[in-house]
Amino acid sequence: MKASPYACNPQPVGEIPRSVGSMLLERGRLWPARTVFAARGRNGYETVSWRQLLRDVASVALFLHARGIRPGD
C-alpha cells in the first residue's frame, strides 16, 4: 500500500480552523432567541431557535457519551 504524500508533509498547515461545535456554541451565545432554521409543518412554519438547537445537540452528545462513544471514535 502506497503512503499518502500528505501524511508526512513537513510544511506547516497554518492555523487550525475552529470546530463545528465551537461555532455552534458561539452563535448560540450571541443569538439564543434568534431563529436558526424553519421548516414547513402541518400548521405553517415551525421555527427552531439557537437555544433549542444547542439543547438538542447537547442531548445527542449526552446520549452518545452514555453509550460509550468518545471523541475520535
Secondary structure, 3 states (H helix, E strand, C coil): CCCCCCCCCCCCCCCCCCCHHHHHHHHHHHCCCCEEEEEEECCEEEEEEHHHHHHHHHHHHHHHHHCCCCCCC
